[in-house]
Amino acid sequence: MKEIAIYPGTFDPITNGHIDIIERAATIFNKVIIGVAEETYKECLFTLKERADLVKEGTKHIPNVQVESFSGLAVNYVLKKDSSVMIRGLRAVSDFEYELQIALANRTLAGDVETIFLIPQSKYLYLSSSLVKQIISTGGSIKEYVPKSISDIMAAKFKEKK
């Protein structure tokens, strides 16, 4: 069994699909570090600190998970954490094409880092952070898509924005 796996992402916000992937990874690896990316190429609803706090809230039931934020390339973050495994979730063929491209680029940047793809439960195959934000921004309920505590925080955030 490998010691440490890194699951990087923006997690804006973390969803039940992300949590499903994290739970699966936590059964395979001794430690899973969730790397919340500072992100520079898309606009996030939540600040970096807020996103990291939401991930901590959503994963507090998983004892071998640690949450940190990072900036820069995810593959460099994996190396910095003395890991050689990056976890990525796959939902659909479109995810695979994008993730394969990134995994191959990462392989040229750091050949010792392996990308492991995990597939969530079928009920989460369509779920994305973008979809959650779209639903709540139009007044819909997101209680099926994120933990209740995160749903409450998001509801307050959208109320604040209006």
C-alpha positions as CSV (number, residue, x, y, z in Angstrom):
1,M,0.0,0.0,0.0
2,K,1.3,3.5,-0.9
3,E,1.7,6.0,1.9
4,I,0.3,9.2,0.5
5,A,-2.0,10.2,-2.4
6,I,-2.8,13.7,-3.4
7,Y,-6.2,14.7,-4.8
8,P,-5.8,18.2,-6.2
9,G,-8.7,20.4,-7.4
10,T,-10.4,23.8,-7.0
11,F,-13.4,22.2,-5.1
12,D,-15.6,25.3,-5.7
13,P,-17.5,23.8,-3.8
14,I,-16.7,20.2,-2.8
15,T,-19.6,18.0,-3.9
16,N,-20.8,14.5,-2.8
17,G,-19.1,13.2,-5.9
18,H,-15.7,14.6,-4.7
19,I,-16.4,13.1,-1.3
20,D,-17.1,9.7,-2.8
21,I,-13.8,9.8,-4.7
22,I,-12.0,10.9,-1.4
23,E,-13.6,8.0,0.5
24,R,-12.5,5.5,-2.1
25,A,-9.0,6.9,-2.1
26,A,-8.9,6.8,1.7
27,T,-9.4,3.0,1.6
28,I,-6.5,2.5,-0.8
29,F,-3.9,4.9,0.7
30,N,-2.7,5.4,4.2
31,K,-3.1,9.2,3.8
32,V,-4.9,11.3,1.3
33,I,-4.0,15.0,1.1
34,I,-6.7,17.1,-0.6
35,G,-4.8,19.9,-2.3
36,V,-7.1,22.9,-2.8
37,A,-5.7,24.8,-5.7
38,E,-5.3,28.5,-5.6
39,E,-6.5,28.5,-9.2
40,T,-5.7,31.3,-11.6
41,Y,-7.5,30.5,-14.8
42,K,-11.1,30.4,-13.7
43,E,-13.2,32.6,-11.3
44,C,-14.2,30.9,-8.1
45,L,-17.2,31.6,-6.0
46,F,-15.4,31.0,-2.8
47,T,-12.0,32.2,-1.7
48,L,-9.1,29.8,-1.3
49,K,-9.6,29.7,2.5
50,E,-13.4,29.3,2.2
51,R,-12.9,26.4,-0.3
52,A,-10.3,24.7,2.0
53,D,-12.7,25.1,5.0
54,L,-15.5,23.6,3.0
55,V,-13.4,20.6,2.1
56,K,-12.4,20.2,5.7
57,E,-16.1,20.3,6.7
58,G,-17.1,17.8,4.0
59,T,-14.3,15.3,4.8
60,K,-14.1,15.5,8.6
61,H,-15.6,12.0,8.9
62,I,-12.6,10.5,7.1
63,P,-9.7,10.1,9.5
64,N,-6.8,9.7,7.1
65,V,-7.6,12.8,5.1
66,Q,-5.6,16.1,5.4
67,V,-6.6,19.3,3.6
68,E,-4.2,21.9,2.4
69,S,-4.1,24.7,-0.1
70,F,-1.4,25.1,-2.8
71,S,-0.5,27.2,-5.8
72,G,1.3,26.3,-9.0
73,L,1.2,23.0,-10.9
74,A,-0.5,20.1,-9.2
75,V,2.3,17.7,-10.2
76,N,4.8,19.9,-8.4
77,Y,2.7,19.9,-5.3
78,V,2.6,16.1,-5.4
79,L,6.4,16.0,-5.5
80,K,6.6,18.6,-2.8
81,K,4.5,16.4,-0.5
82,D,6.8,13.4,-1.2
83,S,4.1,11.5,-3.0
84,S,4.1,9.8,-6.4
85,V,0.4,9.4,-6.8
86,M,-2.2,11.9,-8.0
87,I,-5.9,11.0,-7.7
88,R,-8.4,12.3,-10.3
89,G,-12.1,11.5,-10.6
90,L,-13.7,10.6,-13.9
91,R,-17.4,11.0,-14.6
92,A,-17.7,10.8,-18.4
93,V,-15.8,10.4,-21.6
94,S,-15.2,14.2,-21.8
95,D,-13.5,14.1,-18.4
96,F,-11.3,11.2,-19.6
97,E,-10.1,13.2,-22.6
98,Y,-9.2,16.2,-20.5
99,E,-7.7,14.2,-17.6
100,L,-5.7,12.0,-20.0
101,Q,-4.2,15.1,-21.6
102,I,-3.2,16.5,-18.1
103,A,-1.9,13.1,-17.0
104,L,0.4,12.8,-20.0
105,A,1.6,16.3,-19.6
106,N,2.4,15.6,-15.9
107,R,4.3,12.5,-17.0
108,T,6.6,14.6,-19.1
109,L,7.0,17.1,-16.2
110,A,7.5,14.4,-13.5
111,G,7.8,10.9,-14.8
112,D,7.6,9.4,-11.3
113,V,4.1,10.7,-10.6
114,E,1.3,8.3,-11.5
115,T,-2.2,9.5,-12.0
116,I,-4.9,7.1,-10.7
117,F,-8.4,7.6,-12.0
118,L,-11.3,6.8,-9.7
119,I,-14.9,6.6,-10.8
120,P,-17.7,7.8,-8.4
121,Q,-20.9,6.0,-7.8
122,S,-23.3,6.2,-10.7
123,K,-25.6,8.6,-8.9
124,Y,-22.7,11.2,-9.0
125,L,-21.6,10.7,-12.6
126,Y,-23.4,13.9,-13.8
127,L,-22.5,16.0,-10.7
128,S,-20.1,18.9,-10.9
129,S,-19.4,22.0,-8.8
130,S,-20.6,24.2,-11.8
131,L,-23.9,22.4,-11.8
132,V,-24.3,22.9,-8.0
133,K,-23.6,26.6,-8.4
134,Q,-26.0,26.9,-11.3
135,I,-28.8,25.2,-9.4
136,I,-28.4,27.2,-6.2
137,S,-28.0,30.5,-8.2
138,T,-31.5,30.0,-9.7
139,G,-33.1,29.1,-6.4
140,G,-33.0,25.3,-6.6
141,S,-32.1,22.9,-3.8
142,I,-28.7,21.4,-3.7
143,K,-29.3,19.2,-0.7
144,E,-28.8,16.0,-2.8
145,Y,-25.4,17.2,-4.1
146,V,-23.4,18.5,-1.2
147,P,-23.4,17.8,2.6
148,K,-26.1,19.7,4.5
149,S,-23.6,22.0,6.3
150,I,-22.1,23.0,2.9
151,S,-25.6,23.5,1.4
152,D,-26.4,25.9,4.3
153,I,-23.1,27.8,3.8
154,M,-23.8,28.1,0.0
155,A,-27.3,29.3,0.6
156,A,-26.0,32.0,2.9
157,K,-23.3,32.9,0.3
158,F,-25.9,33.3,-2.5
159,K,-28.2,35.2,-0.2
160,E,-25.3,37.6,0.5
161,K,-24.6,38.0,-3.2
162,K,-28.2,39.2,-4.0
